[in-house]
Amino acid sequence: MNLKKLIKLFLLAFGLAMILLGILSAFFANISAANFILIFIGIVSASFRFLPSNKFTRFYTGGVIAAAIIFLCIIYTIVSFKPQSADGSEDAVIVLGCAVIGSRPSNTMYARTYSAIRYYYSQNSDTVFVVSGGRGPQEDMTEAKAMQKLLLDAGIPQSQILLEEQATSTSENFIYSKKILDEYFKNKPYSAAFVTNDFHCYRAGELAKLHGFKNVRCISAKTPKGAILLCYVREVLAVLKLWILKN
């Protein structure tokens, strides 16, 4: 078997694996754009096994290679980004919402919320938290309510937790949280940090600056291993949207 056939067989196997992963992950978590992206990547990869050798195939291959290069460049930007870490002096901490599966917080939400709890107990027990996130179509409660419960269960006083239950995107997390904090601090200067998973730090930081937060710092939570692929695939498209639309 020659090298060309081996490559096609590898791409077929890889493509089928991506399609299967995209379908299965939809059953164990909320359906998201990442599921469809994985399936699309799988279809594109598998298609090389059946393409004839002609001009269209060469054009198609060139397009796929160009898309792969852009994909890898964005992945490098996300992975290599080093955020300015919170130092314990922050007046406010915004905990960015993520999926609630029914009424159960996802593993990524647990990671974010526990990072906020560690910050409270190890760095600053006087800070005020904004838990930010609305309710998605597959969620039985708002993301903010789910995170509030975790913070309360950990012993953080309710008086130090502010709810933001409208946001449906990272941009809105910062837009609505800033309104709440401006009102809370009566428009006096305050310092802030946000909590999110490591894959999300770059985009969240850029959007925080875009929506009026100055010198905002980051409290980074590790991405659960089982969610890494889906999170990074979805984040690539979100970063591309940020670069193009500034949103």
N, C-alpha and C positions, 0 to 999 in steps of 0.2 A: 504493500500500500504506500503510495507516495505522500509527500508532506502536505500537499494541497488537500487531499482527501482526509488526512488526519485532522487538519485544522477545521474542515467542515464538520467532521464528526464531533470534535470537541465543542464547536459552536452550537451544534444541535443539542448535545447533552447539557451544555450550560443554559441554553435557551429554555429547554424543557424544565430544568431545575428552577429557573426564575419564574416561569409561569406557575409551576406548582407552589412555590413559596408565596407568590402574590395571592393565589387563591386561598391557601391554607391560613395565611396571616389574617385574612379578612374574617375568618371564622373565630379567631382567638382574640381579636381586638376590633376596635371600631373601624369600619371601612373608611379609607382615606385615599387621597390622590396617589400616595406611595404604592398602594396595592396595584393600581392601574398602570403606574409607571413601571413596576417590576414586570408585569405581564407584557407590556409593550416592549421592554428591553428583551424579554424572552422571545417574543415573536420575531423581532428583528434579528436576533442572534440565530435562531433556528432557521430563518428563511434562507440563510446562505447555503444551507445544505441542498436547496432545491433550485437555486438560481442558475440559469444557463450562462455561458460565457458570451457576452455581447456588450454593446456600448452602454445600454441601460444599467447592466450589472456594475460596470466600472464607475458610472455616475453615482449609483446607489451606494457602492462601497466607499467612494470618496466622501459622500455626505455623512455616512455612519462614522468614518474615521474623524472627520471634523467635529462632529457632535461628541465623540469620545474624548477628544483633546480638550474641548471646552469643559466637559464634565470633570475631567481630571484636574484641570486648572482651578475650578471652583472647589473641589474636594481639598486640594492643597491649601487654598486660602482659608478654608474652614479649620482644617487640622493644625495648620501652622500658626494660627492667630493666638496671641497671648494677651488676654484681657488684663486690665488694671484691677487687681484684687481688692476687695473690701478690707479696710484696716481696723474696723471696730468703732470708727468715729461717726458713722452714718446716722443721720437723724431718722431716715426712713428706708425701708427695704421693700421692694416690690417683688412679690413672688408671682412669676408668670405662669398662667394656667396651661394645662395640657389635658389630654384625654381622661374622661371618666367613663369607665365601661359599665353602663347601667348606673348603679349607685356606688360602684367600687373604683377608687382611684387607681389609675394605671401605674405601672412600675416607674415610669418616668415622673409622674406626679409625686409618688412617694420619695423618689430621689431628690427632687427639688425641695419638697417640704421639709424633709429631714435635714437638708443643708441649711435651711432657714432656722430650724430648731437648734442645730449645732452653733450657728452664729449667735443666736440669742443667749445660749448658756455659756459659750466660751469667749465671746467678744463684746457683746453689747446687749444688756438686758433692759435698756431704756428705750431702744428704738421702737418705732411704730411700723407695723407691717401692713402693706396693702396686698390682699390676695385678689388677683385679677383674672377673671375668666367667666364668660357667660355659659349658656347651656346649649350644647350641640344637639343635632337631631337624634343621636343614639345615646343621649345622656339623660338620666333620671333626675339630676340636680345640676345646679350650676357648678362650674369648676371652682369658683370662689368659695362656695359653701363647703365643698368637699375638702378644700385646703384649710378652711377655717376650723373644721372639726378636728383635723389632724393636729393643728397648732394648739387648740384648746385641750385636746387629750394629752398633749405633751406638757401642759401646765402654763402655757403663755396666757396672760390675762386677756379677757375679751376686750377690755378698754384699749388694748394696744393692737387690735386687729381691725382694720378697715376693709369693708367689702366693696369690690368693684365687680358687678355682675352683668355688664353689658358687652364687654369685649368679645369679639369673635376672631381676632387676629392679633399678631404681635404689635402691629401699629396701633390698634385700638387699645391694647393693654397699656401702652404708654400714654396715649391721648387721654383716656379716661382716668388713669391713675394720677396723672399730673393735675387734672382738675380737682380731684379729691384732696391731693396733698397741698395744692395751693390754697384751697379753702381751709384745710386743717391747720396749716401754719400761718394762715391769714396773710398770705402773699409775702411773708418774710423769707429771706434766704434760708435754704436748707440743703443738706447734702443727702445723696441717695445712692442706693445700690440696687441691683436687680438680681434675682435668683433664677437660674435656668440650667439646663444640661449643657455639657461641654460642646456638643455639636451646634448649639444654638447661640453661643456667646458672641460670635462675630456679628451675626445679623442683628441680634437684639441690641448690641452696643451701638451699631450704626443707626438703628431706628430710634433708640433713646435720644441720641444727639439730634437726629432729624426733627424730633418732636419736643425739643426745648430743654432737655436735661443736660446740664453742663458738668463735666468732670464726673460723670456717673461711673460707678465701679461695679464689679461683677462678683457674685458668689457662685462659683461653678460647681455643679453636681455631675457626677459621673453618669453616663448613659448606660442603662441596664443592657447587658450583653445581648439579650434576646431581641432588643429593639434597635440595635445599632444600624443594621442594614436599612430598615424601613425609614429610620429617622434621617440618616445621611442622604438617602435617595430623595426624600421629600425636601430636605433642606437645600439641595443643589438647585432645584427649580425655584425655591423661595428666594435664594440669593440672586439668581439670574433676574427674577422679577424686581428685586431691590435695585440692582444695577441699572436696569432699563427704565423702570417706572418711578424709582425713588419712593417705594412704598412697600 
